[in-house]
């Protein structure tokens, strides 16, 4: 148990960005299997996109007691998720003998000050042939008041993620996503400097820019984007 309180207020706002969540989850879902640990599960808005439906066990780990309580209530109302567990705490609070086939950090690692140690702890919880999957906001030059308002310590680029890679894991994939959204984020960084996007802005991004990114990301070979994801294999 921890006394951590999440400082952000954007979780409900971003829960409705269906095109974006569908896009990145399709890139990751083929690697999600077995016993799964979702670190920083929040209110559970990412879980249903990531779950391929055949996992043995799915642990939603959330350090904020209020959020984990909300998440627990949602899970109780979904009897088809009987393999789900909600645990309040961090990865250090788990049973040291509890191992997983997949560990997920979806827009979470940037909130953790000692990210290298966090990934080292995650690697120690992976079974052989397991995978560690991270999705985070990209590019330090895009850091805005919005990042600060929701408790981000950093945004990542490829060298930064390689630098904190656990030595016992091999880096299997790394790619930038949402090249069209990168333009919108750049405009916000230079012009708007908002601490929180509006629902209208999110709707425009999700409905109109994400479909463009699906095509443009392939054209640019995943070399541009406002988010970055990585998959490590043990």
C-alpha positions in Angstrom: 0.0 0.0 0.0 1.2 3.6 -0.8 0.0 7.1 0.0 0.5 8.2 -3.6 -2.0 10.5 -5.1 -2.1 11.0 -8.9 -1.8 14.8 -9.6 -3.5 14.7 -13.1 -7.1 15.2 -14.0 -7.0 14.1 -17.6 -7.8 10.3 -17.3 -11.6 10.7 -17.9 -10.9 13.2 -20.7 -8.6 10.9 -22.6 -10.7 7.8 -22.0 -12.8 8.6 -25.0 -10.0 8.8 -27.6 -11.0 5.5 -29.2 -9.1 5.9 -32.5 -5.8 6.6 -30.7 -6.2 3.8 -28.2 -7.2 1.3 -30.9 -4.2 2.3 -33.0 -1.4 1.9 -30.5 -3.0 -1.2 -28.9 -3.1 -3.0 -32.2 0.6 -2.7 -32.4 1.1 -4.2 -28.9 -1.7 -6.7 -28.4 0.0 -9.5 -30.3 2.7 -9.5 -27.6 0.3 -9.6 -24.7 -0.1 -13.1 -23.3 -0.1 -15.3 -20.2 0.0 -13.6 -16.8 -0.1 -9.8 -17.3 0.8 -7.0 -15.0 -0.5 -3.6 -16.0 1.5 -1.0 -14.0 -0.3 2.3 -13.3 -3.7 1.0 -14.6 -5.4 4.2 -13.6 -9.2 3.9 -14.2 -8.8 0.9 -16.5 -9.5 2.9 -19.7 -6.5 1.2 -21.6 -7.1 -2.4 -20.3 -9.9 -3.4 -22.6 -7.9 -2.3 -25.7 -4.8 -4.3 -24.7 -6.5 -7.5 -23.5 -6.5 -10.1 -26.3 -9.1 -12.2 -24.4 -7.0 -15.3 -23.7 -4.7 -14.2 -20.8 -4.7 -16.4 -17.7 -4.3 -13.6 -15.2 -4.4 -9.8 -15.4 -3.2 -7.7 -12.5 -4.1 -4.0 -12.6 -1.6 -2.3 -10.3 -2.4 1.3 -9.3 -0.6 3.3 -6.6 -3.4 5.8 -6.1 -5.9 4.3 -3.7 -8.8 6.4 -5.0 -8.2 5.4 -8.6 -7.7 1.7 -7.7 -11.0 1.8 -5.8 -12.7 3.2 -8.8 -11.1 0.6 -11.0 -12.1 -2.2 -8.6 -15.7 -1.0 -8.8 -15.6 -1.1 -12.6 -14.2 -4.6 -12.6 -16.9 -5.9 -10.3 -19.5 -4.6 -12.8 -17.8 -6.7 -15.5 -18.2 -10.4 -14.6 -16.5 -11.4 -17.8 -13.2 -10.1 -16.3 -13.0 -12.8 -13.6 -9.3 -13.2 -14.3 -8.7 -9.6 -13.3 -7.2 -8.4 -10.0 -6.8 -4.9 -8.7 -3.8 -4.2 -6.5 -3.1 -0.9 -4.8 0.6 -0.1 -4.7 3.7 -0.2 -6.8 5.7 -3.1 -8.3 7.8 -3.1 -5.1 4.7 -4.0 -3.1 4.0 -7.2 -5.1 4.8 -10.7 -3.8 8.4 -11.2 -4.8 7.5 -14.7 -6.1 4.9 -13.3 -8.4 6.2 -13.5 -12.0 4.5 -12.4 -15.3 4.7 -13.1 -19.0 3.8 -9.5 -19.9 4.4 -6.2 -18.1 2.8 -3.1 -19.4 3.6 0.6 -18.8 1.1 2.6 -20.8 1.7 6.3 -20.4 3.2 5.6 -16.9 7.0 5.4 -17.0 7.3 9.2 -17.6 5.5 9.7 -14.1 8.2 7.7 -12.3 11.3 9.6 -11.2 13.8 6.7 -11.2 12.7 5.1 -14.4 15.9 3.0 -14.8 15.3 1.3 -11.4 11.6 0.8 -12.3 12.4 -1.1 -15.4 15.1 -3.1 -13.6 12.5 -4.1 -11.1 10.0 -4.9 -13.9 12.6 -7.1 -15.7 13.1 -9.1 -12.5 9.4 -9.9 -12.5 9.4 -11.2 -16.0 9.4 -14.9 -16.8 11.8 -16.3 -19.4 10.4 -15.4 -22.9 8.3 -12.6 -21.3 7.9 -9.1 -22.7 8.1 -5.6 -21.2 6.0 -3.1 -23.1 6.2 0.7 -22.7 4.2 3.5 -24.3 5.2 7.1 -23.4 5.1 10.7 -24.7 8.0 11.5 -27.0 10.5 14.3 -27.4 11.9 16.5 -24.6 11.4 19.6 -26.7 7.6 19.0 -26.6 7.5 19.2 -22.8 4.7 21.7 -22.0 2.7 23.0 -19.0 0.4 20.0 -19.6 3.2 17.6 -18.9 4.1 19.4 -15.7 0.4 19.6 -14.6 -0.1 15.8 -14.8 3.2 14.9 -13.1 5.5 14.0 -16.0 9.2 14.0 -15.2 10.2 13.7 -18.8 9.3 12.8 -22.4 11.4 10.2 -24.2 13.3 9.7 -27.4 15.0 6.5 -28.7 18.4 7.1 -27.1 16.8 7.8 -23.7 14.9 4.5 -23.7 17.9 2.6 -24.9 19.9 4.1 -22.1 17.6 2.7 -19.4 17.1 -0.7 -21.0 17.5 -3.5 -18.5 20.7 -5.3 -19.4 19.1 -8.8 -19.2 16.4 -7.9 -21.8 16.8 -7.5 -25.5 15.2 -4.6 -27.2 12.8 -6.1 -29.8 11.0 -3.1 -31.2 11.0 0.7 -30.8 8.9 3.1 -32.8 7.4 6.6 -32.8 3.6 6.8 -33.3 1.3 9.6 -34.4 3.3 11.7 -36.9 0.2 13.9 -37.6 -0.3 14.5 -33.9 3.3 15.6 -33.7 2.3 18.7 -35.7 -0.5 19.5 -33.3 1.7 19.1 -30.3 4.3 21.3 -31.9 1.7 24.0 -32.4 0.6 23.8 -28.7 4.2 23.9 -27.6 5.0 27.1 -29.6 1.7 28.9 -29.6 -1.0 27.7 -27.2 1.0 26.5 -24.2 -2.1 25.0 -22.7 -2.0 23.0 -19.4 -4.9 20.9 -20.5 -6.4 20.1 -24.0 -10.1 20.8 -24.5 -12.6 18.1 -25.4 -13.0 19.7 -28.9 -9.3 19.6 -29.5 -9.1 15.9 -28.5 -12.0 15.0 -30.7 -10.4 16.7 -33.7 -7.1 14.9 -33.0 -8.7 11.5 -32.5 -11.2 11.6 -35.3 -9.2 13.4 -38.0 -5.5 13.2 -37.3 -5.1 9.6 -36.0 -6.4 8.2 -39.4 -3.8 10.3 -41.1 -1.1 9.0 -38.7 -2.0 5.4 -39.5 -0.9 6.0 -43.1 1.8 8.6 -42.5 3.6 6.5 -39.8 4.1 3.8 -42.3 5.4 6.2 -44.9 7.9 7.6 -42.4 8.8 4.1 -41.1 7.8 5.0 -37.6 10.5 7.7 -37.4 8.2 10.6 -36.4 5.5 10.9 -33.8 4.4 12.5 -30.5 4.5 9.1 -28.7 7.1 6.3 -28.5 6.7 2.6 -27.7 9.2 -0.1 -27.0 9.1 -3.8 -26.5 11.8 -5.7 -24.6 12.1 -9.5 -24.6 13.6 -11.8 -21.9 
